[in-house]
């Protein structure tokens, strides 16, 4: 059965379709269309699905997917290939891969010829529940993560859990971190359901995985629809989706995006830090903080890292693009299932809470 979620944003309406072997139906449905089709695909993924492109009317660009491809060098390399191959405004760019490749491909689609049709087929759990939804695209720079980019909604998103079977447990955990994030910021019942069902998600039980993906996307879509370009500064702000990300992005940056800490693992640590600050701000109860920490530990998600005691960690926090005038804006919790926009934190206050966080 195919599940469909419709997003109606200010700039574009599109569908997110979820179902097993859905990617095959999609590729076959556009094979004979008389338009130029450019497929930017993760090399490993392509090796498993190359037979689907037996017809000679797709131009394939294979890329080794990782966070390091989100660079101006890779952006220009692929843009150059597309222009040499005579891409035009009636063409389609199809991205098949994880979140980093999706971010890069969306940025390419939004800027080449001032924007062309873009279809996403995310292949990791992380990208299926998070980065493929909402139209944030971009690349990294030496100044920070995603500092160069666009808001550009895809024309269609195809989510096929078939791809998850080739992922490592580390990658599945990384995706689960974003799923549980959506529950923590917006839906206590979903959080309780996840505590009872996360093992089924880890073992890729079909119905449970699809239910978790669908619910996670619906939560994210709600924020995207209300605040497509993250302009609001209240509890409806799309910024709520950044819960844990200010800290998580800082960890990734000072770790030089090495694979020993995945994006989801960095965000996991960041969420626990944000929860500890929420507790110190007298919002969540100690029992709620303990519940979050215990669930993360049960789910084999990291809750701490020696990197957060690195002085450069705090510099990266200040450099986060949500902050201004050396004051830090954070997403914190009122309770599990309710988040809010907390503004103008002084970095020394954050440093003191983090340095003393092992006491609570």
LODO-522008 format. One record per residue (C-alpha): x, y, z; residue in one letter; residue number from 0; chain. Coordinates in steps of 0.5 Angstrom, whole numbers, padded with zeros to 4 digits, always signed. Layout:
LODO-522008
((X,Y,Z),'A',NUM,'A')
...
//
This chain:
LODO-522008
((+0000,+0000,+0000),'X',0,'A')
((+0003,+0007,-0002),'X',1,'A')
((+0002,+0012,+0003),'X',2,'A')
((+0001,+0020,+0001),'X',3,'A')
((+0003,+0026,+0004),'X',4,'A')
((+0001,+0033,+0001),'X',5,'A')
((+0005,+0039,+0002),'X',6,'A')
((+0002,+0046,+0001),'X',7,'A')
((+0007,+0051,+0001),'X',8,'A')
((+0007,+0058,-0001),'X',9,'A')
((+0012,+0057,-0007),'X',10,'A')
((+0010,+0050,-0009),'X',11,'A')
((+0005,+0044,-0008),'X',12,'A')
((+0008,+0037,-0008),'X',13,'A')
((+0007,+0030,-0006),'X',14,'A')
((+0011,+0025,-0001),'X',15,'A')
((+0010,+0018,-0003),'X',16,'A')
((+0012,+0012,+0001),'X',17,'A')
((+0012,+0005,-0001),'X',18,'A')
((+0016,-0001,-0002),'X',19,'A')
((+0019,-0002,-0009),'X',20,'A')
((+0016,+0005,-0011),'X',21,'A')
((+0022,+0007,-0014),'X',22,'A')
((+0022,+0002,-0019),'X',23,'A')
((+0015,+0004,-0021),'X',24,'A')
((+0017,+0011,-0021),'X',25,'A')
((+0023,+0010,-0026),'X',26,'A')
((+0019,+0006,-0030),'X',27,'A')
((+0014,+0011,-0031),'X',28,'A')
((+0018,+0017,-0033),'X',29,'A')
((+0023,+0012,-0037),'X',30,'A')
((+0019,+0014,-0044),'X',31,'A')
((+0018,+0021,-0043),'X',32,'A')
((+0021,+0025,-0048),'X',33,'A')
((+0025,+0030,-0043),'X',34,'A')
((+0032,+0030,-0041),'X',35,'A')
((+0033,+0026,-0035),'X',36,'A')
((+0039,+0027,-0030),'X',37,'A')
((+0040,+0022,-0025),'X',38,'A')
((+0045,+0024,-0019),'X',39,'A')
((+0046,+0018,-0015),'X',40,'A')
((+0050,+0015,-0010),'X',41,'A')
((+0055,+0010,-0013),'X',42,'A')
((+0054,+0005,-0008),'X',43,'A')
((+0046,+0005,-0009),'X',44,'A')
((+0047,+0005,-0016),'X',45,'A')
((+0051,-0001,-0016),'X',46,'A')
((+0044,-0004,-0013),'X',47,'A')
((+0039,-0001,-0018),'X',48,'A')
((+0043,+0000,-0025),'X',49,'A')
((+0039,-0005,-0028),'X',50,'A')
((+0033,+0000,-0027),'X',51,'A')
((+0037,+0005,-0032),'X',52,'A')
((+0038,+0000,-0038),'X',53,'A')
((+0034,+0005,-0043),'X',54,'A')
((+0039,+0010,-0046),'X',55,'A')
((+0035,+0016,-0044),'X',56,'A')
((+0038,+0017,-0037),'X',57,'A')
((+0044,+0021,-0036),'X',58,'A')
((+0048,+0018,-0030),'X',59,'A')
((+0052,+0022,-0025),'X',60,'A')
((+0055,+0018,-0020),'X',61,'A')
((+0058,+0021,-0013),'X',62,'A')
((+0061,+0018,-0007),'X',63,'A')
((+0056,+0020,-0002),'X',64,'A')
((+0058,+0023,+0004),'X',65,'A')
((+0058,+0030,+0008),'X',66,'A')
((+0065,+0032,+0004),'X',67,'A')
((+0061,+0033,-0002),'X',68,'A')
((+0057,+0039,+0000),'X',69,'A')
((+0063,+0044,-0002),'X',70,'A')
((+0063,+0049,-0007),'X',71,'A')
((+0068,+0044,-0011),'X',72,'A')
((+0063,+0039,-0012),'X',73,'A')
((+0058,+0044,-0013),'X',74,'A')
((+0062,+0047,-0019),'X',75,'A')
((+0064,+0040,-0022),'X',76,'A')
((+0057,+0037,-0023),'X',77,'A')
((+0054,+0044,-0025),'X',78,'A')
((+0059,+0044,-0031),'X',79,'A')
((+0058,+0037,-0033),'X',80,'A')
((+0050,+0039,-0033),'X',81,'A')
((+0052,+0045,-0037),'X',82,'A')
((+0056,+0041,-0042),'X',83,'A')
((+0051,+0036,-0043),'X',84,'A')
((+0046,+0041,-0045),'X',85,'A')
((+0041,+0041,-0039),'X',86,'A')
((+0035,+0046,-0041),'X',87,'A')
((+0029,+0049,-0037),'X',88,'A')
((+0025,+0043,-0039),'X',89,'A')
((+0030,+0038,-0036),'X',90,'A')
((+0029,+0034,-0029),'X',91,'A')
((+0034,+0033,-0024),'X',92,'A')
((+0033,+0026,-0020),'X',93,'A')
((+0037,+0025,-0014),'X',94,'A')
((+0038,+0018,-0011),'X',95,'A')
((+0042,+0018,-0005),'X',96,'A')
((+0043,+0020,+0002),'X',97,'A')
((+0042,+0027,+0006),'X',98,'A')
((+0048,+0030,+0004),'X',99,'A')
((+0047,+0028,-0004),'X',100,'A')
((+0040,+0031,-0003),'X',101,'A')
((+0042,+0038,+0000),'X',102,'A')
((+0048,+0038,-0006),'X',103,'A')
((+0043,+0036,-0011),'X',104,'A')
((+0037,+0041,-0009),'X',105,'A')
((+0042,+0047,-0009),'X',106,'A')
((+0044,+0045,-0016),'X',107,'A')
((+0037,+0044,-0018),'X',108,'A')
((+0035,+0051,-0015),'X',109,'A')
((+0041,+0055,-0018),'X',110,'A')
((+0042,+0052,-0025),'X',111,'A')
((+0038,+0056,-0030),'X',112,'A')
((+0035,+0059,-0024),'X',113,'A')
((+0032,+0053,-0022),'X',114,'A')
((+0029,+0047,-0026),'X',115,'A')
((+0025,+0041,-0024),'X',116,'A')
((+0027,+0037,-0018),'X',117,'A')
((+0025,+0030,-0016),'X',118,'A')
((+0028,+0027,-0009),'X',119,'A')
((+0029,+0019,-0008),'X',120,'A')
((+0032,+0019,-0001),'X',121,'A')
((+0036,+0012,+0001),'X',122,'A')
((+0037,+0013,+0008),'X',123,'A')
((+0033,+0013,+0014),'X',124,'A')
((+0036,+0020,+0016),'X',125,'A')
((+0034,+0023,+0009),'X',126,'A')
((+0027,+0020,+0009),'X',127,'A')
((+0025,+0023,+0015),'X',128,'A')
((+0028,+0029,+0015),'X',129,'A')
((+0033,+0033,+0010),'X',130,'A')
((+0028,+0030,+0004),'X',131,'A')
((+0022,+0034,+0007),'X',132,'A')
((+0022,+0042,+0007),'X',133,'A')
((+0026,+0044,+0001),'X',134,'A')
((+0033,+0046,+0005),'X',135,'A')
((+0039,+0046,+0000),'X',136,'A')
((+0046,+0048,+0001),'X',137,'A')
((+0053,+0046,+0002),'X',138,'A')
((+0058,+0047,+0007),'X',139,'A')
((+0064,+0052,+0008),'X',140,'A')
((+0070,+0053,+0013),'X',141,'A')
((+0065,+0058,+0016),'X',142,'A')
((+0060,+0053,+0018),'X',143,'A')
((+0055,+0048,+0016),'X',144,'A')
((+0050,+0050,+0011),'X',145,'A')
((+0052,+0057,+0011),'X',146,'A')
((+0051,+0057,+0003),'X',147,'A')
((+0044,+0055,+0000),'X',148,'A')
((+0037,+0056,-0002),'X',149,'A')
((+0030,+0054,+0000),'X',150,'A')
((+0027,+0050,-0006),'X',151,'A')
((+0022,+0045,-0005),'X',152,'A')
((+0022,+0039,-0009),'X',153,'A')
((+0017,+0037,-0014),'X',154,'A')
((+0016,+0030,-0012),'X',155,'A')
((+0019,+0026,-0006),'X',156,'A')
((+0019,+0018,-0007),'X',157,'A')
((+0021,+0014,+0000),'X',158,'A')
((+0022,+0007,-0001),'X',159,'A')
((+0024,+0003,+0005),'X',160,'A')
((+0027,-0002,+0001),'X',161,'A')
((+0033,+0002,+0001),'X',162,'A')
((+0034,+0001,+0008),'X',163,'A')
((+0036,-0006,+0008),'X',164,'A')
((+0043,-0004,+0006),'X',165,'A')
((+0044,+0001,+0011),'X',166,'A')
((+0049,-0001,+0017),'X',167,'A')
((+0046,-0001,+0024),'X',168,'A')
((+0050,+0006,+0025),'X',169,'A')
((+0046,+0009,+0019),'X',170,'A')
((+0039,+0006,+0022),'X',171,'A')
((+0041,+0009,+0029),'X',172,'A')
((+0042,+0016,+0026),'X',173,'A')
((+0036,+0016,+0022),'X',174,'A')
((+0032,+0014,+0029),'X',175,'A')
((+0035,+0020,+0032),'X',176,'A')
((+0031,+0025,+0028),'X',177,'A')
((+0025,+0021,+0028),'X',178,'A')
((+0025,+0021,+0036),'X',179,'A')
((+0027,+0029,+0035),'X',180,'A')
((+0020,+0030,+0032),'X',181,'A')
((+0017,+0027,+0037),'X',182,'A')
((+0020,+0030,+0043),'X',183,'A')
((+0019,+0037,+0040),'X',184,'A')
((+0012,+0036,+0038),'X',185,'A')
((+0008,+0029,+0040),'X',186,'A')
((+0009,+0026,+0047),'X',187,'A')
((+0004,+0020,+0045),'X',188,'A')
((+0009,+0019,+0039),'X',189,'A')
((+0015,+0019,+0043),'X',190,'A')
((+0012,+0014,+0048),'X',191,'A')
((+0010,+0010,+0042),'X',192,'A')
((+0017,+0010,+0040),'X',193,'A')
((+0020,+0008,+0046),'X',194,'A')
((+0015,+0001,+0045),'X',195,'A')
((+0017,+0000,+0038),'X',196,'A')
((+0024,+0003,+0037),'X',197,'A')
((+0027,-0004,+0037),'X',198,'A')
((+0022,-0006,+0031),'X',199,'A')
((+0024,+0000,+0027),'X',200,'A')
((+0032,-0002,+0028),'X',201,'A')
((+0030,-0009,+0025),'X',202,'A')
((+0026,-0006,+0020),'X',203,'A')
((+0019,-0009,+0021),'X',204,'A')
((+0015,-0006,+0015),'X',205,'A')
((+0009,-0004,+0018),'X',206,'A')
((+0013,+0000,+0024),'X',207,'A')
((+0018,+0003,+0019),'X',208,'A')
((+0013,+0006,+0015),'X',209,'A')
((+0009,+0008,+0021),'X',210,'A')
((+0015,+0012,+0024),'X',211,'A')
((+0017,+0015,+0017),'X',212,'A')
((+0010,+0017,+0016),'X',213,'A')
((+0009,+0020,+0023),'X',214,'A')
((+0015,+0024,+0023),'X',215,'A')
((+0014,+0027,+0016),'X',216,'A')
((+0007,+0029,+0018),'X',217,'A')
((+0010,+0033,+0024),'X',218,'A')
((+0016,+0036,+0020),'X',219,'A')
((+0011,+0038,+0014),'X',220,'A')
((+0007,+0042,+0019),'X',221,'A')
((+0012,+0046,+0021),'X',222,'A')
((+0015,+0047,+0014),'X',223,'A')
((+0008,+0049,+0012),'X',224,'A')
((+0007,+0054,+0017),'X',225,'A')
((+0014,+0057,+0016),'X',226,'A')
((+0017,+0055,+0010),'X',227,'A')
((+0023,+0060,+0010),'X',228,'A')
((+0024,+0060,+0018),'X',229,'A')
((+0022,+0067,+0019),'X',230,'A')
((+0018,+0066,+0025),'X',231,'A')
((+0020,+0066,+0032),'X',232,'A')
((+0015,+0063,+0036),'X',233,'A')
((+0013,+0055,+0038),'X',234,'A')
((+0010,+0055,+0030),'X',235,'A')
((+0017,+0056,+0028),'X',236,'A')
((+0021,+0052,+0023),'X',237,'A')
((+0027,+0053,+0028),'X',238,'A')
((+0023,+0048,+0032),'X',239,'A')
((+0026,+0042,+0028),'X',240,'A')
((+0033,+0045,+0030),'X',241,'A')
((+0032,+0042,+0037),'X',242,'A')
((+0039,+0039,+0038),'X',243,'A')
((+0042,+0042,+0032),'X',244,'A')
((+0046,+0048,+0034),'X',245,'A')
((+0050,+0043,+0039),'X',246,'A')
((+0050,+0037,+0034),'X',247,'A')
((+0053,+0042,+0028),'X',248,'A')
((+0058,+0044,+0032),'X',249,'A')
((+0060,+0037,+0034),'X',250,'A')
((+0060,+0035,+0027),'X',251,'A')
((+0065,+0041,+0025),'X',252,'A')
((+0070,+0040,+0030),'X',253,'A')
((+0070,+0033,+0028),'X',254,'A')
((+0071,+0035,+0021),'X',255,'A')
((+0065,+0031,+0019),'X',256,'A')
((+0069,+0024,+0020),'X',257,'A')
((+0065,+0018,+0020),'X',258,'A')
((+0066,+0016,+0027),'X',259,'A')
((+0060,+0021,+0029),'X',260,'A')
((+0054,+0021,+0024),'X',261,'A')
((+0050,+0027,+0023),'X',262,'A')
((+0044,+0023,+0028),'X',263,'A')
((+0049,+0021,+0033),'X',264,'A')
((+0052,+0029,+0033),'X',265,'A')
((+0044,+0031,+0034),'X',266,'A')
((+0043,+0026,+0039),'X',267,'A')
((+0048,+0029,+0044),'X',268,'A')
((+0046,+0036,+0042),'X',269,'A')
((+0039,+0034,+0044),'X',270,'A')
((+0041,+0031,+0051),'X',271,'A')
((+0045,+0038,+0052),'X',272,'A')
((+0039,+0042,+0050),'X',273,'A')
((+0035,+0038,+0055),'X',274,'A')
((+0039,+0039,+0060),'X',275,'A')
((+0039,+0046,+0059),'X',276,'A')
((+0031,+0046,+0059),'X',277,'A')
((+0032,+0043,+0066),'X',278,'A')
((+0037,+0048,+0068),'X',279,'A')
((+0032,+0053,+0066),'X',280,'A')
((+0026,+0050,+0070),'X',281,'A')
((+0022,+0048,+0064),'X',282,'A')
((+0022,+0040,+0064),'X',283,'A')
((+0022,+0036,+0070),'X',284,'A')
((+0028,+0032,+0073),'X',285,'A')
((+0024,+0025,+0071),'X',286,'A')
((+0023,+0028,+0064),'X',287,'A')
((+0031,+0029,+0063),'X',288,'A')
((+0032,+0022,+0066),'X',289,'A')
((+0027,+0019,+0061),'X',290,'A')
((+0030,+0022,+0055),'X',291,'A')
((+0037,+0020,+0057),'X',292,'A')
((+0035,+0013,+0059),'X',293,'A')
((+0031,+0012,+0052),'X',294,'A')
((+0037,+0015,+0048),'X',295,'A')
((+0042,+0010,+0052),'X',296,'A')
((+0037,+0004,+0051),'X',297,'A')
((+0037,+0006,+0043),'X',298,'A')
((+0044,+0006,+0043),'X',299,'A')
((+0044,+0013,+0042),'X',300,'A')
((+0050,+0017,+0045),'X',301,'A')
((+0049,+0022,+0050),'X',302,'A')
((+0056,+0025,+0051),'X',303,'A')
((+0062,+0027,+0047),'X',304,'A')
((+0069,+0029,+0050),'X',305,'A')
((+0069,+0034,+0044),'X',306,'A')
((+0064,+0039,+0048),'X',307,'A')
((+0069,+0040,+0052),'X',308,'A')
((+0073,+0043,+0047),'X',309,'A')
((+0074,+0051,+0047),'X',310,'A')
((+0073,+0051,+0039),'X',311,'A')
((+0066,+0048,+0040),'X',312,'A')
((+0063,+0054,+0043),'X',313,'A')
((+0066,+0058,+0038),'X',314,'A')
((+0062,+0054,+0033),'X',315,'A')
((+0056,+0055,+0037),'X',316,'A')
((+0056,+0062,+0036),'X',317,'A')
((+0058,+0062,+0029),'X',318,'A')
((+0051,+0058,+0028),'X',319,'A')
((+0047,+0062,+0023),'X',320,'A')
((+0041,+0063,+0028),'X',321,'A')
((+0045,+0067,+0032),'X',322,'A')
((+0047,+0074,+0032),'X',323,'A')
((+0051,+0079,+0036),'X',324,'A')
((+0055,+0073,+0040),'X',325,'A')
((+0048,+0071,+0043),'X',326,'A')
((+0046,+0064,+0042),'X',327,'A')
((+0039,+0062,+0040),'X',328,'A')
((+0037,+0055,+0042),'X',329,'A')
((+0031,+0051,+0041),'X',330,'A')
((+0029,+0048,+0048),'X',331,'A')
((+0023,+0044,+0051),'X',332,'A')
((+0017,+0046,+0056),'X',333,'A')
((+0016,+0039,+0057),'X',334,'A')
((+0017,+0033,+0052),'X',335,'A')
((+0012,+0034,+0046),'X',336,'A')
((+0013,+0042,+0047),'X',337,'A')
((+0018,+0046,+0045),'X',338,'A')
((+0020,+0053,+0044),'X',339,'A')
((+0025,+0059,+0042),'X',340,'A')
((+0029,+0061,+0047),'X',341,'A')
((+0033,+0067,+0045),'X',342,'A')
((+0039,+0071,+0047),'X',343,'A')
((+0043,+0066,+0051),'X',344,'A')
((+0050,+0068,+0053),'X',345,'A')
((+0055,+0063,+0051),'X',346,'A')
((+0058,+0063,+0058),'X',347,'A')
((+0052,+0061,+0061),'X',348,'A')
((+0051,+0055,+0056),'X',349,'A')
((+0059,+0053,+0058),'X',350,'A')
((+0057,+0053,+0065),'X',351,'A')
((+0051,+0049,+0064),'X',352,'A')
((+0055,+0044,+0060),'X',353,'A')
((+0061,+0043,+0064),'X',354,'A')
((+0057,+0042,+0070),'X',355,'A')
((+0052,+0037,+0067),'X',356,'A')
((+0055,+0031,+0069),'X',357,'A')
((+0052,+0033,+0076),'X',358,'A')
((+0045,+0032,+0074),'X',359,'A')
//
